[in-house]
Amino acid sequence: MLWGAVIYSAIAPGALANFIQTMGQSAVPAAEAQVIFATTPVFNAAISVAFLGESVGNHTLVGGGVIIAASLLPSGIDWLNCMWVKNGRGGGGGGGGGGGGGGKLLSSRSITVE
């Protein structure tokens, strides 16, 4: 009976979960997969509160907020870039109406979340 539980624990939540996660991550772009992977602790805490009656302290709330903010920051920067260019503020030039290079206010490529 004990070995059956050990084998089940190794296969079902261990190997099978890793296999499904790897397949899912290969189906979406790397940036989206990283956001999902980075927010796993937040989802784990939310599920434990909802279904197991765990309590949430201030440190848990702050930590979850930091994880969510760090996950949303790159997409927020891309949104700001789109709005900046859409409103005609990208580029620009010197006097006389010369067009300018640029067009990007910020670049999310310079931010690395690991």
SULHU-V821888 format. One record per residue. PHI is phi as a letter, one per 40 degrees, with the letter a starting at -180 (* if undefined). PSI is psi in whole degrees, 0 to 359 (NA if undefined). Layout:
PHI&PSI + PHI&PSI
//
This chain:
*&317 + c&316 + c&329 + c&319 + c&322 + c&315 + c&317 + c&316 + c&328 + c&323 + c&305 + c&294 + c&339 + c&279 + c&317 + c&318 + c&318 + c&320 + c&313 + c&320 + c&317 + c&318 + c&319 + c&319 + c&330 + c&345 + c&350 + b&161 + c&156 + d&320 + c&318 + c&321 + c&322 + c&320 + c&315 + c&315 + c&320 + c&332 + c&6 + d&315 + c&326 + c&314 + c&322 + c&317 + c&318 + c&319 + c&320 + c&327 + c&316 + c&319 + b&337 + b&357 + g&23 + c&152 + c&153 + b&124 + c&178 + c&320 + c&322 + c&316 + c&317 + c&316 + c&316 + c&321 + c&320 + c&318 + c&315 + c&317 + c&317 + c&329 + c&324 + c&342 + d&311 + c&319 + c&328 + c&322 + c&319 + c&321 + c&317 + c&320 + c&315 + c&316 + c&323 + c&313 + c&320 + c&323 + c&9 + g&20 + c&354 + c&143 + g&228 + g&168 + a&192 + c&190 + c&153 + g&2 + g&24 + c&136 + c&153 + b&165 + c&195 + g&228 + h&351 + b&126 + c&312 + b&163 + b&124 + c&347 + c&340 + c&353 + b&126 + b&121 + b&118 + b&NA
//
